[in-house]
Amino acid sequence: MGSVTSNQQPLIVAVCGDSGSGKTTLTDGMVRVFGQERVAHICLDDYHILDRATRLRTGITALHPAANNIALMTEHIRCLAHGESIIKPVYDHKTGTFGKPDIIIVHGLHPLYSEELRNLAQVHIYLDPEIALLQQWKIMRDSTVRGYTVEQVRQQMVIRRRDSRLFIQPQKQFADIIIRFSRGSLYYRTRDLAHLDVRLIEAKDAPKIDLSDVVEASKNGDRPALRLLEQEYAGELRDVLEIDGTISHQKACELEDVIWAHMDNVSHLRPDRLSQLGLFYAGNILRQSDPLALTQLIILYHVVNKMHEAASEETL
């Protein structure tokens, strides 16, 4: 059993995505900016009710709601939302204990599964990397960190495909922000995961950053590395920010300045360099990616915006 305590009403950020989609990597930026003492993690893997052997024997995957204690998960998040303490089970890894977190990140397979879970969180994020990239990440992680062979991971992905389609992917329709990493031209030339393209697909009513000073128009038929457009996604029209893996570090720093200008109330938390964000592991090697760093900053903007809204409501 592990203890997680909150004596105030924290902001809850729900981060949903398939296994291996990069949920922990994405939210690492928030922890680096706010500090570990202000951010608590609730990993929904801890609410599995079937261990690995039982899942294999019964043919039920961890993606199926029946393999998870959704009721206990909901009750615990409800308690944390009201500043109450909980005692939660721990599934196969250590968890830290934080005294009074301002932010609770709830990440896993089902944080947007029910209406009540969605209502408990103030920020809703769905990670939706392209399928081939998701498979690459999962094989890399599970074969280096979790003790699986590559063949075992491949077999697991085949078994889980149906449950992902039925229970995980439908949750993206409830997200304020859908994040889709993909392999673009620079990746195919270098095979470097630090240069992935990313699309941030935001709901129309989500808060927006004015990027007019940094977004460029197409020149001579070449599209710029940073683009804004509208597209239908998950059944509705959304605003889309596209950041190519080819973006220069100078352009990335310009965008960084614009994002922080919209977060002047937390400017004292700004890291000295953009390269202090966007960190990720390729196997056991720590790397840095400007597109990932900018994605983390835009997520941070959404969180700070919700914190500001909550503080304003308390003063009314």
N, C-alpha and C positions, 0 to 999 in steps of 0.2 A: 504494500500500500504506500502511496505517496501523498503528501499533504500539499495543497495549493490554497493559499489564503488571500482574500482581498477584503480590506476593511472599508472600502469606498466603492462607488459605482464606476467601474472602469469602462473604457470603450472596448467593444468586442469586434474583432476583425475575423470574418469567416473566410478561409482560404480552401477552396475545393478543387479537386483534380484527381485524375486517375493515378494509380500507383506509379511512382517514378517520374511524375510530371514536373518536379522541381519546386514543390511547395516550401520546403525548408530553405532551399537556396534563395528563393524570392524574398522570404520574410527576414532573412539574415540582415538585409539592409536596414530594416526598421530597428532591429536590436542594436546594430552598430551606431545608429544615430541617437536613439533614446537612452541606450545603456541597458544592460541586463537587469539592473535593479528596477527598471520601470516597465519591463515587458515580460509577461509570463506566457508560456506555451502550453496549450492543451492539445496533445496529440491524440486523435481519435482512434489510432491503433490500440490505445489502451482500453477501448471498450469492445474489443473482440470478445465474444463469449465462447468461441471455438478455437482451440489451439491448432497449430499447423497440422499435426498428425490427424486430428479429428476432422479437419476440413478435407484433407486428402481422402480419408476413409469414407466420408459421407458424400463427397462430391459437391460440397457447398463452398464457394469461394469467399474470401474476405470482402469482396465487393457487394455481396448479397446482403441486404438489410437483416435477414434472418441470422446472419453470422455475427451480428453486432447488437449490443444492448442500447438500442436507440432511446428507450425510455429513460434509462439511467443517464445517458449522455445529455439528454434534454434537461433533466432535472438538475444536473450539475451545472450546466451553462446558465440555467435560470437562477440558481443560487449565486453564482459569481456575478451575474448581471446586477444583482441586488446587494452586492458587497458582502455576501455571506461566505463562510469558509466551507470547504468540501474535503472529503477524504475520497480519493479516487484510486481505482486499480491501476497498476503499471504493467504494460505489456512489453517485456523483453528489452527494455532499456531504462537507464537512469533518467530521472527528471529533476530539475532544479526547483528550489523553493524560493519564492519572492515574497517580501513582506507586504508591500502595498503597491501592486502594479497599476499603472495608469492604463495600460493596454493589455488585453488578453487576445492572443492569436489562437484561434481554434482552427487547426488544419487537419485535413484528412479526406476520407472518401465521401462522407455524408453530411457535412456541415450545413448544406442548403437543402437537405432532403425533405424536411417537413416545413409547413408554414410557421409553426412555432419556433423552430430553429432559426429560420430566416428572420423572424421578427425580433429575436434576441440579439442579433448582430446588427451593428450600424454600418459596417462596410462589408460588401459581398464580392469576393474575387473568385474567378474560375480560371484555372490554368488549362490551356487547350493546345499543347504543342502538336505539330504535325506527327502523324502516326509513326513514321519511320524514325523520327527523332526521339519520340517517347520510348520506343523500343530500344534504341541505342542507349539512352540514359538508364533505363531500367536494367539492361544487361550489365552495363558498366558498374552501377551501384550494387546490384545484388550479387554479382560474381566477385566483387572486391571487398564488400563490407558485410554482407549478410550470409556468406558461406555457401551460396548456391554455385553449381556449375553453370556454364553458359547454356548447355542443353536443357537443364532443369528450368532455367528462366524462360527459355523459348517455349517449352511445354506449358508452363504456367500462364504465359500470355495468351496462348491459344485457348486454354480452358476458361480464362477470365473474359474473353472477348464479348461473349453474349451478355454477361452481367454488367460489363462496362456500358454497353449500348443501352441496356434496360434501366440501370439504376444510377450510374454516375453521369453520363453525358447529358441526360435531361435536366440536370441541375444548372447547366450553363444559362438557361433562359432566365434564371432568377438573379444573375450576377450584375452588379453595377459595372464591373470591368471584367472583360474576358481578355486573357493574355495569350497570344499565340506566337510561339517561337517557331522558326522554320529555317531551312537551309537555303541560303541564297547564293549569288554568284561568287562572292569572296570565299564562302565556305567551300564551295565545290573546287575552287582553285587551290585552297590551302588545307582543307580538311581540319580547320581550326574552329573549335566550338566557341572561341572567344568572339567570333565574327558571324554570329547568327543574325538573321533578320528578326524583327519583332513587330507585332501589330497589337496595339492597345485599343480594344473595341469597347467603347464606353456607352452606357445608356444615355438617352437624350437628356434625362433629368439629372445626370451626375454632374458635379461641379467641374468646370472646365478652366484650363489655363490658357491665357491669351498668348499664342505662339506666333502672332503675325510678324514679329520682328526677326524671327529666326527661320521661318518656313520660306523656302525659295521656290520660284517658278521654274518650270522645265526650260532648258536651254538647248537649242539645236537638236531637239528630239531626245535628249538625255534627261531622265527623270532625276530629281534631287534625292539625296539620301534620307531626307526628312519630309514627310508629306502628311497633309490632312485631307480627309475625304469623308463621304457618307456612304454607308453600305448597309444592306439588309443582312442581319446575322441573327441566328437563333430565332427567326420569325419576326424580327422587328428592325426598324431603321435605327442605326446607331452611328455615332461619330467615331471615326477611326484615325488613330495616329500611327503612321508607319515609320519605323526607324530601320534603315538597312544596315547590315553588318559592315558596309563600306563607309559608314559615316566617319569623318576625320575626327581626331581627338579635339582639334580646335572647335569644330562645329558642335561636338558633344559638350564641350565646356560652355559654349554660348547657350545651349539649351539648359544646362545645369544652372547657369546664372538666372535665366528666366524663371525656372521652377522655384528656386529659392526666393526670388523676389516676391512670389505669391505666398511665401511662408515666413514673412518677416518676424512674426511673433515667436518663431523658434529658430531664428537665424543664428543664435549663439550655439546651436547644436551642429552647425554645418561642419563637416570634415574639411581639413585643409586642402585636400585634393580629391577629384572625382575618382581617382584610382583606389581610394580607400573603400569604395563601394564596388558592387559588381563582381565580388569574389565568388568563385565556385571551384569545385573539385572535378578534375578530369581523371577518374580513377583515384589515385592517391596524390595527385599533383595539384597544388593550389594555383589557380589562374585568375585573370581579371578580364572583364568584358565591359566596354563602355555601353553597348546597348542594354545589357543587364543592369548596369548602374543607373541608367536613365529610367528604366522601367521601375526599379526600386524607388527612385525619387518621386515618380508620378504616383505610385501607390502611397508613398509617404505623404504627398500632398493631399490625397483623399482622406487619409487618416487625420492629419492635422486640421483639415477643414471640418470634419465631423467633431473633433475635440473642441474646436472654436464654437461650433453651433451649440454643443452641450453646455459649454461655459456661459454662453450668452443666455440660454434658457434659464440657467440657475440664477442669474442676476435679475431676471424679470420679476 
